[in-house]
Amino acid sequence: MGGVYDHQHDEDEPTQRFGERKWRDIPFLILFILHLGAVVAVLVLASQQKGSDDESDSPVDTGDHSFWIYVAVVSCALFISVVVGLIYIRLLNRFAYFLIYLSFVASVIILLFGASVAFGEQKWGFGAAFIVLALLTIVYYWLIRKNIAFAVVLLNAASDVIKEYPATLYICFLVTLLQIPWFILWGVAVWFSLEYVDSDQVAPYMIYLVLSFHWTHEVSKNIVHVTVSGLFATWYFVPAEELPHNPTLRAFRNATTYSLGSICFGSLLISIVKTLRDVIRYLRGEEGDNCAKRCLDCCLSCLGWVIDYFNSYTLTQCAIYGKSFCQAARATAALFKNTGIEIMVNDSIITSLMFMGSICVGLLGGLIGGFVAMGSGEDWAVNATVAAVSGYVICALTTEVVESGISAIFVCYAEHPEQLQKIHPHLYHKITEKYPAKPPQSHA
């Protein structure tokens, strides 16, 4: 498509949003594939070393009654979490204002409750810390109260697009399901390393496998993020009568082909930091804790948050324009400079709302899982915990689709508001009216 979709960028940036895509950051895609092959190689060695074992060596007895209760609890929790997660998205569309206020009120109440418990246990330092955090939450709400209306508009817009294109949720669940067999194989590789590699040589194997776990998970998560961002960009820039057939599938194809190298690049950066953090935490537990290790752990955690946050917007740029990761990173830095604090404030509002929903769904899943286990005479605590974690993860996956869509709309609006005015004028006027700062100007 040409014409109105052409845009003057820097010399090293793509000149057309929805023209022919190019393969980006291919070396990192090749490196990711090779790394997967290395994990498979470990499994091959495992099969050669282990040979044929008795069936009694299997860690799971599928004939055990407890096993099937466990399967029933997890399945029930997952099904309910999917249904409630979808309902929550609809509630966000209708009661966004109320739920945002509720999230702040709930945060203050929880902090004050924590303070009361701490004071009751005579832990004065923890109690004072909870009080300070509660006061800071109230002050923060007062400072950003004008941003809430803008966040609600973006949230409603994203929910409407997801309702129109529910395939975004299907792809999210599909990618999640595809991770399960791979992580089972990964677990076998971990078991083999611990079982057959000498204890004084196992550390490099385990560090590599932990890196592999993080990298594979981040790539899978970012494939969904880039797919959703690509769909929202198509909806943003392309008139309804010119939309391609099944734009979600087209966005997924771009994410798993042309932009996959960029996804692998960005995912590797955060995976390295997370792996280093895991190594430090292991050393804190095995070799004793000290101030240096705690500081390093804290620094790596903060660095990981910064990289993860920056990555999400960088990959949004990759999805919208088909840029390489480095080109997208420069554009993201410019975006943060131009939008100031507004982008982070908006994300904090949305993130707290999504987190509250995921926690509630997780608690609901745990409650139901506990009742199912109690009715069957099984350990309710273990089953309830597994069901709660499963429910939280599934709802978090659902809400991440909404967050990816909001990020894409924000980026598109911040850089090209004229396209929204032309194609979705009603939404443009609502966003411009509620934008907490001076509305952005077109780059054209």
N, C-alpha and C positions, 0 to 999 in steps of 0.2 A: 504494500500500500504506500502510495506516495502522497503528495499534496500536503494536507493539513497535518500529517503525522511526521513530516520531515522537521528536523530541528537542528539548529546550529550548535554543535558541541565543540569541545576542544579537539585538536587535531587527532589525538589518539583515541577518541571515543567513537562509538558507532554513530552513524549519521541518520539512522532510521530505526524507529522503535520496533516495528513489526515487519521489517523486511527480512531478507535472508539471514539466518543466524549462522554464526561461526563457532567452531569448536574452540573452547577457551581453556587455558591452563592444563593442556594435555599431559605434561610431565607428572602432575600430581594425580591425575586419573590413572596413569600407568603405575605409579607408585602404590596407589591404593589397591589396584588389582593384584600387584605382586605381593603386597602384604597379606591379602586374603589367601593367596597361593601358599605363602609360608605357613599360615595356620593349618591349611589342609595338609601340608607336608608333615607337620607334627602329628596329625591324626594318622597318616599313613605309617609313620614310625610306630605309633601306638598299636596299630593293628599287627605289625610285624613282631613287636615285643610281647604283646599280650597273648596273641594266639587265640586258641579257642578255650573259653572258660565254661565252667558249669553254670547252669541257669541260676543256681543258688547264689551266685556272686552278684546278681542284679540288685542294685540298691533299692528298687521299688518292687514290692510284691503286689501285683495287680489283682491277686485273689483276696487280698486283705480287705475287710469291710471298711476299715478306716480310710483306706486309699480312695474308695469310691465316694465316701462322705466328703473327703477333701475335694475331689473333683466336682461334686455337686455344689459345694459351698462356693468354690471359685467361679464355676459357670454361672451360678445364680447371681453372684456379685457382679460379674462382668456384664451380664444381660441387663440387670437393673441399672447399672452405672451408665450404660449406653443410652437407655431410655430416659433416665433422669437427666443425663447430660444434655440430650437434645431438648428436653423440656426447659432446662435452665437457659439455653440459648434463646428460646422463645420468650421466657420471662425477662431476660435482659432487654429484649426489644421493647417490651411493654412497661416494665417497671425499673428502668435503668436508674433513674434519679433515686428512687427509694432504696434500691439495693446498694448503691454507692454510699448513701448516707448510713445505711445499716452496717456496711463493712467498717466504716470509721467508728461508729458507736460500739460495734462488737469488739473492735481492737482495743478501745479504751476500757471497756468492761473487763476484758480478759486480762489486761495489764493491771488493772486495779485489783482484780481477784488474785493475781499472782503476788501482788504486793501484800495483800492481807494474809495470804498463806505464809509468805516469807516472814512477815512481822510476827505471826503466830508461832513460827519456829525459831524466833529470835535471831533471824538472819537479817540484821539491820541493813547491811550493804546491798543485798539483793532486793530487799523491799524498797529502799531508796531509789535503786536503779529502775525498778518497775514504775515507781511514781514519776520519775523524770521522763521515762519513755511515754507514759500516758499524757503528760503535759506537752511533750514535744509533738505527739500525735494531734492533740487539740490545736496547737499553734500551727502545725502544718496544714491542717484542714482549713483554718481561717485564712491562711496565705493563698491557698490554691482554690478556694471556693468558686472563684470566677471561671476557673478552667473546667469545672465539672460539666457545664452546659455543652462546651465544645466536645468533651470526651463522650458525652451521651449521643451527640449527633453522629460522631464517627462510629460509635458502637451500634447504633440503629442502622446505619448505612451498611456496615459489614454484615450484620445479621440478616438484612434483607437480601444481600447478594448471595450469602450462603444458602438461604432458603430457596433462592432462584436456581442455584447451582449446587445441589446437595452432594454431587459427586466429589466435591472437595473432602467431605467427611468420609466417603467410601474409600478414597485413596489413602486418607490418614489411617484408617483401620487396616487397610490392606497392607500398607508398608509396615505397620506394627506387627501384624500376623507373620509377615515374611521374616521378621527379625527372630522369631521364636526358634525355628529349626537351626538357624545359624548360631544363636547363643547356646543352644544345646550342644552343638559341635564344639563351640568354644569352651564350654564347661568340661567336655571330655578331654580337650587339649590341656586344660589346667590340671585336671586329675592325673593325666599321664605325666606331666612335668613334675608334679609333686611325688608321684609314685616311683618313677624310674630314673629321674635325674638326681645325681648326687647332691646332697644338701648344700655343699660348698659351691656348687655350680648352678643351682636352680634360680638364683636371683635374676640373671639376665633373661631367662625364659619367662619368668613371672612378670617382669617389667614390660617385656614385649607384649605379652598377652593382655596385660591391663591397658596398655596403649591401644592395642587392637580393639578391645572392648569399647573404650571411649570413642575411638575413631569411627568404628562401624555404627555405633549408636548416633553419633553426631551427624554422620552422613545421612542416615535414614531420616532423622528428624529434619534436617535441612532440605532434603528432597521434598518433603511435604511443605515446608516453608516456602521454598522457591516455586513450587507448583501453585500454591494458593496466591502468592504474590503475583505470579504471571497471569493467573486468571483475573485477578482484580485489576491489573494493569490493562488487560484487554477490554474489560468492562468499562474502565475509565476513559480510554482513548478512542475506542471504536464505536461508532453509532450502532444502534440495535439492528438496523437493517443490513449492516455490513459485518456483523459478528460471524466468525467462522463456525462451522458445524462442530458441536462438542468442544468448546474452548477449554474446558477443564482437561480433557485428554490431550489437547495440543500443548497446554502448559506443562502437563506431566511429561510429555515427550521431550520438551525442551529441557526440563529439569534433569532428566535421566540421560540426556545425550549432550547437547551443546554446553550446558552450564554445569555438567557433572564434575568437570575438572576444577572449576571454581569452588564448587561445594566441597570437594575433597581438600582443597587448599585451606579454606577457612576452617573446616572441621579439624584438620590436622593441628592448627595453631592452638585451638582451645583444648584439644585432646592432650597435647604435650604438657600444657600447664596443669590439667587435671591429673595426669599421671605423676608428675613431680609432686603435686600435693598429696596424692595417695602414698607415695614413697615416704614423704616426711611424716605422715600420720602413722604409717607402719613403724617407722623408726622411733617415733614417740612412744608407741606401745611396747616395742621389743627392747629397746636400749635405754629406756628411761626418758623422761621429759625434762626440758630445761627452757629457759627464756628464749634462747636463740631459735630453737625449733618451733616454739609457739609463735614467735614473730614471723618466721619464714612461712609457717602454715597460714597465718593471717594475711601476709603479703600475697601469697600465691592464690588464696581465696579471692582477695580483692582484684588481683590481676585477671583471674579467670572470669569474674563478673564483668569487668570492663571489656575484655575480648569478646565474651559471649554477646554482650549488648551491642557492641560495635559490629560484630559479625552479622547479627540479624538484619541490620539496615544495609550493610554492604551486600549481602546476598539478595536483599530486596532490589537493590540497584541492578545486580546481575540478572534478576528475573525480568525486570521491566525493560532494560535496554540491551541485554545480551553482552554486557561488558565483561572484561576479564576481572579477576578479583582485585588486582592492584588498581585498575582504573576505577572500579566501584568504590574502593577504599578512599581514594582521593575525593571522589564525588560525595561520599558520606561525610568526610571531614568538613567539606565545604557546606554541606547541609546542616550539620550541627552548629557550625559557626554562624550561619544565616538565621537559623530558627531559635538560637539561644536556648534558654531553659525550657521553653514550651514543650519541646518534644519529650523531654524526660518527665516533666510533670504529667503530661497526658498518659505516658506509659505507666507511671506509678499508680495513677487512678485505675487504669484498666487492669493492671497486674494484680492489685489488691482485690479487685472485684472478682477476677477469675480464680484467684487463690482461695478466696472465701467459698466460692461455689464448689471447687474441687474438694476442699476440706469437708464440707457438708455432705457431698455425695459419698466421700470415703467413709464418713461416720455412719451414714445410712447403710452402706454396703457391709460395714463391720457389724452393725446391729442385726441385720438380717442373717449374715453368716453365723453370728453367735447363736441366734435362735434356732437355725437349722441344725447346728452342731449339738446344742443342748437337747433338742428333740430326739436326736439319734444317740444320745449318751456318749458323745465324743468330747474331747477337750475343747471347750468353747473359746478359751483365750487364744489359742494358736489359730484356730479357724477364723475367729473374728478379726484377728490381726491381719491374716492373709487376705481376707475379704476386703478389709478397710484399705489396705495398700493397693489392691487390684482396682477397687472403685476409684480411689484417688487418681491413679495413673490413667485410667480410661477417661475420666472427666477432664483431666489436665490435657490429654491429647485433643479432646473436643474443643476446649477453650483456646488451645494454641492455634487452631485454625482461625478463630475469630481474631486473635491478636495479630496473626500474620496479615490478615485482611486489613485490619486497622492501620498497621504499619505501611502497607502498600498505598492505601488511600492518602495517608498523611504525606508520604514522599511525593506522590503524584501531584497533590494539591500544592505542596510547598514549592515545587519546581515548575509546574505548568497549570496554574489555576484557570487559564483561559480555556483549556480543553474541558474542564468540568463545567464551566459556564456555558459552553457550546452544546455539550452532549447531555448533561444532567443539570439544567439550570436551577431546578427547584432545590436540589441538594447543595448547589453552589451558593445560593443565597442563604440557606440555613447555616452552612459552615462559615461563610464570611461574616454573618451576623454574630455568631457565637465565638469566633476566633478571639482568644484573649489578648492578642497583641495586634499590631498593624498587619492586615492581611498581606500575604506575599504577592509580589508582582511577577508577571510573566517573564520568563527568560528569553522569550522569542524576540 
